[in-house]
């Protein structure tokens, strides 16, 4: 497995797609932009859990998003944030 | 096997729980029986995993918190790589990535799993029923301050509420703030202050001096 494609602090967009299999990306995060909070380890790709062998190993990240960007009528404070874990094949660099 | 049975009763799954009524529960039971009979794992291995989870409790988390409060170098290791740091105290969650999020005056952390109910059970024991409820899971991401208020936690707008959605392979614990007035307390006494809810983030201030 190659080195991580994204680095801490980088702006990324989470893909907006819904494959008909287990994929572990919540609907509210799809299509949203955030910042890589940390680079995590390599784990089996959820879409292929059914293989049963834990492959292919895929890089996992934590992505931090601003709550007011996620919810149109967010009632909390402007500084509030939300972190999700997202696999590398769901991320693309965002200018 | 001499009695004409086609399977080995030693290897049959025996439920520890009440008879399941829901069809989904029956399907789960049937699947476990098939996996055990096909030799993918043994009933004894399943019992051992359940026993480990039932033996775990928030007290384990309290021990980690008290150590972190009194040992800055340990706290640094715990926050940098929780899975490795907890091995120093005899805990092991590998291969799960165990991630500890520190509360500060400026940040309040709270944990949820919107997709299911992920929780570090092998360390903290079974999660509370509300943690698994659709109400908590759906609302904590969308209106965390309203949910926290229902737990008695109200925060000024200058405190950032940081929600952690446990969507994949990490499991989380909050490191609550050490209460004032406990400077000369030892780790055992400090650990008694730490509650399950403070490790999830639905409690912020730990009470000192409760009889």
Interface residues (C-beta under 8 A of the other chain):
Chain A: X24 X25 X26 X28 X29 X40 X41 X43 X46 X60 X62 X67 X70 X71 X74 X75 X76 X77 X78 X79 X80 X81 X82 X83 X84 X85 X86 X87
Chain B: X97 X114 X115 X141 X142 X143 X144 X145 X146 X157 X158 X159 X160 X161 X162 X163 X164 X165 X166 X167 X168 X169 X170
